[in-house]
Amino acid sequence: MQDFIDSIDQKKTRKIILLKQLLTFLKMKRSKELVEKRKDFVNDYVKRNQDKQMKVIVTELTEMLFLSERTIYNIIQE
């Protein structure tokens, strides 16, 4: 009987581990997609506002996206 219980516990443990791995993968994928969308938005915004000074564009993006100026400059330079 104890062997049977241990077997069930092992199966549950495996399922839990697999679910945790799946969730981690999905979070990473979502995070990566978010970063890509943010990069696209920043680059599109810069193109649309080329007539403005870069400092003004970066300030506007900082206020819109709640990112630091350094982060925005890094995105632009990539």
N, CA, C and O of each residue as an XYZ file, in Angstrom:
312
protein
N       0.821     -1.193      0.000
C       0.000      0.000      0.000
C       0.871      1.265      0.000
O       0.595      2.222     -0.724
N       1.904      1.251      0.807
C       2.804      2.405      0.888
C       3.488      2.667     -0.449
O       3.696      3.818     -0.834
N       3.836      1.592     -1.154
C       4.442      1.748     -2.481
C       3.488      2.462     -3.439
O       3.894      3.314     -4.230
N       2.239      2.099     -3.346
C       1.223      2.724     -4.190
C       1.111      4.225     -3.879
O       1.050      5.053     -4.788
N       1.084      4.552     -2.617
C       1.005      5.956     -2.183
C       2.245      6.722     -2.650
O       2.139      7.846     -3.140
N       3.402      6.115     -2.497
C       4.643      6.747     -2.951
C       4.619      6.987     -4.460
O       5.082      8.018     -4.949
N       4.077      6.024     -5.176
C       3.974      6.143     -6.628
C       3.089      7.333     -7.014
O       3.421      8.095     -7.922
N       1.987      7.478     -6.329
C       1.076      8.603     -6.589
C       1.768      9.925     -6.263
O       1.660     10.888     -7.023
N       2.470      9.972     -5.148
C       3.189     11.185     -4.752
C       4.244     11.562     -5.788
O       4.423     12.739     -6.097
N       4.934     10.570     -6.316
C       5.955     10.841     -7.330
C       5.328     11.409     -8.604
O       5.878     12.318     -9.226
N       4.180     10.868     -8.979
C       3.490     11.366    -10.168
C       3.034     12.810     -9.960
O       3.154     13.643    -10.858
N       2.513     13.094     -8.772
C       2.088     14.463     -8.465
C       3.281     15.408     -8.504
O       3.197     16.516     -9.035
N       4.376     14.961     -7.942
C       5.582     15.782     -7.919
C       6.060     16.068     -9.338
O       6.427     17.202     -9.646
N       6.061     15.075    -10.193
C       6.458     15.263    -11.591
C       5.542     16.262    -12.287
O       6.003     17.135    -13.022
N       4.242     16.126    -12.048
C       3.283     17.039    -12.668
C       3.512     18.471    -12.191
O       3.469     19.411    -12.984
N       3.750     18.624    -10.917
C       3.997     19.955    -10.362
C       5.250     20.560    -10.979
O       5.257     21.734    -11.349
N       6.298     19.775    -11.091
C       7.546     20.260    -11.685
C       7.319     20.666    -13.140
O       7.791     21.718    -13.570
N       6.606     19.847    -13.890
C       6.331     20.166    -15.290
C       5.482     21.430    -15.420
O       5.719     22.252    -16.305
N       4.505     21.581    -14.546
C       3.679     22.783    -14.575
C       4.498     24.033    -14.254
O       4.317     25.074    -14.885
N       5.382     23.931    -13.290
C       6.245     25.066    -12.950
C       7.142     25.431    -14.122
O       7.336     26.611    -14.414
N       7.686     24.433    -14.791
C       8.537     24.689    -15.952
C       7.743     25.351    -17.076
O       8.232     26.268    -17.736
N       6.529     24.882    -17.286
C       5.677     25.461    -18.319
C       5.353     26.918    -18.001
O       5.422     27.777    -18.880
N       5.006     27.194    -16.765
C       4.706     28.569    -16.361
C       5.920     29.481    -16.526
O       5.792     30.618    -16.980
N       7.070     28.987    -16.165
C       8.297     29.765    -16.329
C       8.536     30.075    -17.802
O       8.877     31.202    -18.161
N       8.357     29.079    -18.642
C       8.527     29.270    -20.085
C       7.544     30.311    -20.620
O       7.925     31.183    -21.400
N       6.284     30.220    -20.203
C       5.274     31.160    -20.680
C       5.562     32.580    -20.210
O       5.359     33.534    -20.960
N       6.027     32.725    -18.990
C       6.387     34.051    -18.478
C       7.534     34.635    -19.279
O       7.518     35.817    -19.625
N       8.525     33.816    -19.574
C       9.675     34.286    -20.349
C       9.241     34.695    -21.753
O       9.693     35.710    -22.283
N       8.369     33.903    -22.341
C       7.885     34.194    -23.689
C       7.107     35.506    -23.695
O       7.296     36.349    -24.572
N       6.231     35.666    -22.708
C       5.440     36.886    -22.614
C       6.346     38.094    -22.388
O       6.145     39.155    -22.980
N       7.332     37.921    -21.534
C       8.272     38.998    -21.251
C       9.052     39.379    -22.509
O       9.247     40.559    -22.797
N       9.486     38.380    -23.240
C      10.237     38.632    -24.476
C       9.365     39.358    -25.496
O       9.831     40.270    -26.179
N       8.110     38.958    -25.598
C       7.191     39.617    -26.521
C       6.957     41.065    -26.106
O       6.879     41.953    -26.956
N       6.847     41.301    -24.819
C       6.651     42.656    -24.318
C       7.850     43.539    -24.641
O       7.687     44.688    -25.053
N       9.037     43.013    -24.458
C      10.257     43.763    -24.772
C      10.291     44.107    -26.260
O      10.640     45.227    -26.633
N       9.932     43.151    -27.101
C       9.926     43.399    -28.548
C       8.894     44.465    -28.926
O       9.173     45.334    -29.752
N       7.720     44.397    -28.332
C       6.693     45.400    -28.619
C       7.146     46.783    -28.163
O       6.911     47.780    -28.846
N       7.789     46.831    -27.019
C       8.284     48.106    -26.502
C       9.345     48.684    -27.444
O       9.334     49.880    -27.737
N      10.253     47.836    -27.913
C      11.281     48.288    -28.860
C      10.640     48.826    -30.135
O      11.019     49.887    -30.633
N       9.673     48.090    -30.654
C       8.986     48.525    -31.872
C       8.305     49.876    -31.664
O       8.383     50.761    -32.516
N       7.641     50.020    -30.527
C       6.948     51.270    -30.239
C       7.928     52.436    -30.170
O       7.693     53.487    -30.766
N       9.016     52.248    -29.447
C      10.014     53.314    -29.294
C      10.581     53.695    -30.661
O      10.666     54.879    -30.986
N      10.962     52.720    -31.448
C      11.541     53.013    -32.765
C      10.538     53.698    -33.697
O      10.899     54.616    -34.434
N       9.290     53.254    -33.665
C       8.255     53.899    -34.478
C       8.017     55.335    -34.023
O       7.857     56.238    -34.844
N       7.996     55.533    -32.722
C       7.780     56.873    -32.180
C       8.907     57.814    -32.599
O       8.661     58.964    -32.963
N      10.119     57.327    -32.547
C      11.268     58.143    -32.957
C      11.150     58.504    -34.440
O      11.407     59.647    -34.818
N      10.769     57.555    -35.270
C      10.622     57.824    -36.707
C       9.521     58.851    -36.975
O       9.684     59.744    -37.807
N       8.406     58.718    -36.268
C       7.284     59.642    -36.468
C       7.612     61.059    -36.013
O       7.022     62.021    -36.505
N       8.537     61.193    -35.087
C       8.841     62.496    -34.495
C      10.264     62.951    -34.797
O      10.913     63.578    -33.960
N      10.734     62.639    -35.970
C      12.104     62.980    -36.346
C      12.377     64.479    -36.326
O      13.518     64.906    -36.147
N      11.340     65.267    -36.507
C      11.538     66.715    -36.543
C      11.837     67.302    -35.160
O      12.302     68.437    -35.059
N      11.577     66.549    -34.110
C      11.861     67.021    -32.747
C      13.295     66.667    -32.365
O      13.931     65.808    -32.975
N      13.775     67.345    -31.353
C      15.095     67.005    -30.830
C      15.007     65.680    -30.076
O      13.977     65.354    -29.486
N      16.090     64.934    -30.105
C      16.115     63.621    -29.463
C      15.799     63.726    -27.970
O      15.100     62.872    -27.424
N      16.295     64.742    -27.323
C      16.050     64.921    -25.883
C      14.549     65.041    -25.603
O      14.055     64.485    -24.622
N      13.836     65.752    -26.448
C      12.388     65.914    -26.288
C      11.689     64.579    -26.501
O      10.795     64.213    -25.738
N      12.091     63.862    -27.523
C      11.496     62.549    -27.809
C      11.704     61.603    -26.628
O      10.777     60.917    -26.200
N      12.916     61.575    -26.115
C      13.231     60.677    -25.000
C      12.426     61.059    -23.759
O      11.941     60.186    -23.039
N      12.285     62.344    -23.512
C      11.491     62.796    -22.361
C      10.035     62.363    -22.515
O       9.423     61.895    -21.556
N       9.488     62.514    -23.701
C       8.105     62.093    -23.946
C       7.947     60.589    -23.750
O       6.989     60.135    -23.125
N       8.875     59.831    -24.278
C       8.813     58.372    -24.118
C       8.961     57.967    -22.655
O       8.311     57.028    -22.194
N       9.807     58.670    -21.941
C       9.993     58.385    -20.516
C       8.679     58.556    -19.765
O       8.323     57.731    -18.923
N       7.972     59.619    -20.074
C       6.692     59.875    -19.411
C       5.618     58.885    -19.842
O       4.787     58.475    -19.032
N       5.634     58.502    -21.103
C       4.618     57.571    -21.610
C       4.814     56.151    -21.102
O       3.859     55.488    -20.699
N       6.057     55.690    -21.124
C       6.343     54.280    -20.855
C       6.864     54.010    -19.448
O       7.049     52.855    -19.063
N       7.100     55.063    -18.685
C       7.643     54.917    -17.329
C       8.974     54.161    -17.334
O       9.227     53.293    -16.500
N       9.804     54.524    -18.299
C      11.142     53.949    -18.400
C      12.162     55.049    -18.164
O      11.863     56.232    -18.325
N      13.351     54.656    -17.787
C      14.409     55.647    -17.593
C      14.920     56.136    -18.948
O      14.752     55.474    -19.972
N      15.540     57.298    -18.926
C      16.130     57.822    -20.157
C      17.191     56.870    -20.696
O      17.285     56.652    -21.904
N      17.983     56.309    -19.801
C      19.044     55.386    -20.212
C      18.444     54.189    -20.951
O      18.978     53.767    -21.976
N      17.348     53.644    -20.445
C      16.705     52.494    -21.092
C      16.234     52.866    -22.492
O      16.408     52.097    -23.437
N      15.647     54.028    -22.617
C      15.155     54.459    -23.925
C      16.312     54.682    -24.893
O      16.241     54.270    -26.051
N      17.362     55.325    -24.430
C      18.541     55.502    -25.296
C      19.120     54.148    -25.717
O      19.544     53.983    -26.861
N      19.136     53.201    -24.812
C      19.639     51.860    -25.157
C      18.775     51.202    -26.222
O      19.292     50.568    -27.141
N      17.470     51.351    -26.102
C      16.560     50.773    -27.100
C      16.810     51.419    -28.462
O      16.858     50.733    -29.484
N      16.966     52.720    -28.467
C      17.182     53.449    -29.724
C      18.498     53.031    -30.378
O      18.577     52.909    -31.600
N      19.513     52.816    -29.575
C      20.837     52.494    -30.111
C      20.961     51.051    -30.592
O      21.910     50.724    -31.304
N      20.047     50.207    -30.227
C      20.132     48.789    -30.636
C      19.895     48.625    -32.115
O      19.930     47.505    -32.625
